[in-house]
Amino acid sequence: MYYECSPVWDGEDDLFDVCSLDDLDLLPNLRRTVGARNCGLGVPFKAEILEARGIIAD
């Protein structure tokens, strides 16, 4: 998937890092995330937001 979005991405930057959950409405069928509890430093991650939408955060 990453290659389709950015064919020359080398993984050295934060291009695909999740920085907010503001666009969560764009993923209405999302039911589970893996690694969401380790979103990185300074990320306004709220497990409550995911859980309120019925999304399992492993």
Z-matrix of the N, CA and C atoms (Angstrom, degrees):
N
C 1 1.432
C 2 1.525 1 110.72
N 3 1.328 2 117.54 1 -41.52
C 4 1.452 3 119.70 2 -178.27
C 5 1.523 4 111.59 3 -61.68
N 6 1.315 5 116.82 4 -39.70
C 7 1.458 6 120.88 5 -179.23
C 8 1.527 7 111.03 6 -63.01
N 9 1.330 8 116.80 7 -38.05
C 10 1.460 9 120.15 8 179.80
C 11 1.527 10 111.21 9 -65.48
N 12 1.313 11 116.82 10 -34.87
C 13 1.466 12 121.06 11 -179.53
C 14 1.524 13 112.70 12 -79.96
N 15 1.313 14 116.82 13 -35.91
C 16 1.462 15 121.58 14 -177.83
C 17 1.525 16 108.95 15 -148.92
N 18 1.334 17 117.67 16 88.52
C 19 1.464 18 121.83 17 -174.16
C 20 1.531 19 115.33 18 -58.90
N 21 1.321 20 118.03 19 -23.73
C 22 1.471 21 119.46 20 -178.03
C 23 1.526 22 112.78 21 -104.90
N 24 1.338 23 117.08 22 11.42
C 25 1.459 24 120.21 23 -179.36
C 26 1.517 25 109.74 24 -68.61
N 27 1.328 26 116.63 25 131.87
C 28 1.461 27 121.09 26 -177.51
C 29 1.528 28 113.16 27 -106.96
N 30 1.324 29 117.37 28 3.00
C 31 1.462 30 120.20 29 178.56
C 32 1.512 31 114.27 30 80.65
N 33 1.308 32 117.45 31 5.79
C 34 1.460 33 121.44 32 -175.58
C 35 1.523 34 114.07 33 -88.82
N 36 1.326 35 117.46 34 -5.90
C 37 1.464 36 119.09 35 -179.36
C 38 1.529 37 110.25 36 -127.18
N 39 1.311 38 115.69 37 -171.68
C 40 1.463 39 120.46 38 -174.87
C 41 1.527 40 113.12 39 -101.79
N 42 1.303 41 117.95 40 29.22
C 43 1.455 42 123.04 41 -175.83
C 44 1.522 43 112.85 42 -53.81
N 45 1.313 44 118.51 43 -40.06
C 46 1.457 45 121.88 44 -175.56
C 47 1.523 46 113.73 45 -107.56
N 48 1.322 47 117.42 46 13.70
C 49 1.460 48 120.07 47 177.87
C 50 1.529 49 110.05 48 -72.24
N 51 1.312 50 116.70 49 138.94
C 52 1.459 51 121.95 50 176.47
C 53 1.519 52 107.58 51 -80.45
N 54 1.323 53 115.73 52 117.06
C 55 1.464 54 120.00 53 -177.04
C 56 1.521 55 113.49 54 -106.80
N 57 1.317 56 117.10 55 -15.25
C 58 1.462 57 120.30 56 176.44
C 59 1.526 58 108.32 57 -160.42
N 60 1.298 59 114.79 58 169.46
C 61 1.458 60 120.82 59 177.53
C 62 1.528 61 110.80 60 -110.22
N 63 1.321 62 117.25 61 20.22
C 64 1.465 63 122.16 62 -177.11
C 65 1.521 64 113.44 63 -61.88
N 66 1.330 65 117.49 64 -32.12
C 67 1.464 66 121.31 65 -177.25
C 68 1.524 67 113.01 66 -96.41
N 69 1.295 68 117.81 67 19.89
C 70 1.459 69 121.72 68 -177.68
C 71 1.530 70 112.23 69 -59.82
N 72 1.306 71 117.13 70 -26.87
C 73 1.475 72 120.44 71 178.30
C 74 1.529 73 111.72 72 -63.93
N 75 1.323 74 117.67 73 -20.58
C 76 1.464 75 121.30 74 179.88
C 77 1.528 76 111.98 75 -77.02
N 78 1.330 77 117.28 76 -7.01
C 79 1.464 78 122.52 77 -179.93
C 80 1.534 79 110.10 78 -120.74
N 81 1.323 80 117.86 79 65.51
C 82 1.467 81 119.89 80 -174.16
C 83 1.524 82 113.96 81 -66.13
N 84 1.323 83 118.65 82 -20.83
C 85 1.463 84 121.12 83 -178.83
C 86 1.528 85 113.17 84 -98.13
N 87 1.315 86 117.10 85 5.22
C 88 1.466 87 120.13 86 179.18
C 89 1.522 88 109.31 87 -67.37
N 90 1.318 89 116.01 88 125.29
C 91 1.463 90 120.82 89 -178.60
C 92 1.526 91 112.84 90 -120.79
N 93 1.345 92 116.78 91 -18.62
C 94 1.461 93 119.35 92 -176.62
C 95 1.522 94 110.01 93 -153.89
N 96 1.326 95 115.71 94 140.94
C 97 1.457 96 121.19 95 172.90
C 98 1.523 97 108.08 96 -123.90
N 99 1.299 98 115.92 97 149.00
C 100 1.460 99 121.69 98 177.77
C 101 1.521 100 107.54 99 -118.46
N 102 1.310 101 117.01 100 127.27
C 103 1.456 102 121.70 101 179.46
C 104 1.510 103 114.13 102 84.05
N 105 1.306 104 118.09 103 8.86
C 106 1.462 105 120.64 104 -177.63
C 107 1.520 106 112.62 105 -68.86
N 108 1.292 107 117.42 106 -23.48
C 109 1.465 108 119.59 107 -179.97
C 110 1.529 109 111.78 108 -74.23
N 111 1.332 110 117.40 109 -12.87
C 112 1.457 111 121.72 110 178.18
C 113 1.523 112 109.67 111 -114.98
N 114 1.306 113 116.53 112 56.02
C 115 1.467 114 121.08 113 -174.41
C 116 1.518 115 114.04 114 -71.98
N 117 1.280 116 119.15 115 -10.97
C 118 1.454 117 120.41 116 179.43
C 119 1.519 118 111.75 117 111.92
N 120 1.301 119 114.69 118 177.35
C 121 1.454 120 120.69 119 -176.54
C 122 1.519 121 111.45 120 -79.10
N 123 1.286 122 116.77 121 136.02
C 124 1.444 123 121.90 122 175.08
C 125 1.520 124 115.70 123 77.48
N 126 1.307 125 117.87 124 6.51
C 127 1.464 126 120.33 125 -178.67
C 128 1.516 127 108.81 126 -84.75
N 129 1.333 128 116.65 127 129.06
C 130 1.464 129 118.94 128 179.78
C 131 1.523 130 111.13 129 -77.96
N 132 1.325 131 116.12 130 60.90
C 133 1.468 132 121.53 131 -177.78
C 134 1.514 133 109.51 132 -82.45
N 135 1.313 134 115.89 133 132.31
C 136 1.455 135 121.37 134 178.26
C 137 1.517 136 109.33 135 -127.68
N 138 1.321 137 117.08 136 110.37
C 139 1.460 138 121.46 137 178.16
C 140 1.516 139 110.37 138 -60.18
N 141 1.329 140 116.66 139 -29.92
C 142 1.460 141 120.49 140 -178.99
C 143 1.532 142 111.53 141 -62.65
N 144 1.324 143 117.17 142 -34.68
C 145 1.463 144 121.33 143 179.95
C 146 1.518 145 109.87 144 -63.63
N 147 1.328 146 116.67 145 -46.46
C 148 1.448 147 121.08 146 -179.95
C 149 1.524 148 110.91 147 -66.44
N 150 1.307 149 116.25 148 -46.30
C 151 1.462 150 120.59 149 -178.29
C 152 1.531 151 111.35 150 -63.12
N 153 1.318 152 118.20 151 -36.16
C 154 1.462 153 121.04 152 178.66
C 155 1.517 154 111.67 153 -65.31
N 156 1.315 155 116.98 154 -25.63
C 157 1.466 156 121.49 155 178.58
C 158 1.521 157 112.24 156 -94.31
N 159 1.327 158 116.63 157 5.21
C 160 1.457 159 120.28 158 178.73
C 161 1.515 160 113.85 159 77.19
N 162 1.332 161 116.28 160 22.68
C 163 1.466 162 121.41 161 -179.75
C 164 1.513 163 108.27 162 -97.68
N 165 1.315 164 115.97 163 128.31
C 166 1.468 165 121.61 164 178.51
C 167 1.516 166 108.01 165 -83.68
N 168 1.326 167 116.89 166 125.94
C 169 1.459 168 122.54 167 178.15
C 170 1.519 169 108.97 168 -110.29
N 171 1.321 170 116.10 169 104.77
C 172 1.469 171 121.17 170 178.87
C 173 1.507 172 111.04 171 -86.08
